């Protein structure tokens, strides 16, 4: 677990230095995997209709409900590796 966490933190740092900015759907997946890995299942109410960005982020994170932190970390690491 300690190795996975260290690798995850390395991937988080690398995500800020990708050669090019990923498309919006990939950015949402990165965000959702990060939130699931660090905070667990989404809580709270879905943002209102006027907050489209917040709503998209909420929905992406909500789609990962039930996924373990370790699984989310590994998927995050794999996704960042594929974008390098």
C-alpha positions as CSV (number, residue, x, y, z in Angstrom):
1,X,0.0,0.0,0.0
2,X,2.8,2.4,0.8
3,X,4.3,1.8,-2.6
4,X,1.0,2.4,-4.3
5,X,0.5,5.7,-2.4
6,X,4.0,6.8,-3.4
7,X,3.5,5.9,-7.0
8,X,0.1,7.7,-6.9
9,X,1.6,10.9,-5.5
10,X,4.3,10.7,-8.2
11,X,1.6,10.4,-10.8
12,X,-0.3,13.4,-9.3
13,X,2.9,15.5,-9.7
14,X,3.4,14.2,-13.2
15,X,-0.2,15.0,-14.2
16,X,0.7,18.7,-13.8
17,X,3.5,18.3,-16.4
18,X,1.9,16.4,-19.2
19,X,3.3,17.3,-22.7
20,X,-0.2,18.5,-23.8
21,X,-3.5,19.2,-22.0
22,X,-5.9,16.3,-22.2
23,X,-9.4,16.7,-23.6
24,X,-12.2,17.5,-21.2
25,X,-13.5,14.0,-20.9
26,X,-10.0,12.8,-19.9
27,X,-9.7,15.7,-17.4
28,X,-13.0,14.7,-15.8
29,X,-11.8,11.1,-15.5
30,X,-8.5,12.3,-13.9
31,X,-10.5,14.5,-11.5
32,X,-12.9,11.7,-10.6
33,X,-10.2,9.1,-10.0
34,X,-8.3,11.5,-7.9
35,X,-11.3,12.3,-5.7
36,X,-12.3,8.7,-5.4
37,X,-8.7,7.7,-4.4
38,X,-8.3,10.5,-1.9
39,X,-11.9,11.1,-0.5
40,X,-13.9,8.0,-1.3
41,X,-17.5,8.0,-2.6
42,X,-19.0,11.3,-3.5
43,X,-21.3,12.9,-0.9
44,X,-23.7,15.9,-0.9
45,X,-26.2,17.1,-3.4
46,X,-25.6,17.2,-7.2
47,X,-24.9,20.9,-8.3
48,X,-27.8,22.7,-9.9
49,X,-28.5,23.1,-13.6
50,X,-26.6,26.4,-13.9
51,X,-23.3,25.0,-12.6
52,X,-22.5,22.8,-15.6
53,X,-18.8,22.3,-14.6
54,X,-19.6,21.3,-11.1
55,X,-22.4,19.0,-12.3
56,X,-20.1,17.3,-14.8
57,X,-17.4,16.8,-12.1
58,X,-20.0,15.5,-9.6
59,X,-21.4,13.0,-12.2
60,X,-17.9,11.8,-13.2
61,X,-17.0,11.2,-9.5
62,X,-20.4,9.6,-8.7
63,X,-19.9,7.1,-11.6
64,X,-17.0,5.6,-9.5
65,X,-19.1,5.0,-6.4
66,X,-18.1,1.8,-4.7
67,X,-14.6,1.7,-6.2
68,X,-11.9,1.2,-3.6
69,X,-9.3,3.9,-3.0
70,X,-6.5,1.4,-4.1
71,X,-8.4,0.6,-7.4
72,X,-8.9,4.3,-8.1
73,X,-5.2,5.1,-7.4
74,X,-4.0,2.3,-9.7
75,X,-6.4,3.5,-12.5
76,X,-5.2,7.1,-12.0
77,X,-1.6,6.0,-12.3
78,X,-2.3,3.9,-15.4
79,X,-4.2,6.8,-17.0
80,X,-1.4,9.4,-16.3
81,X,1.2,6.9,-17.7
82,X,-0.9,6.5,-20.9
83,X,-0.9,10.3,-21.4
84,X,2.8,10.8,-21.2
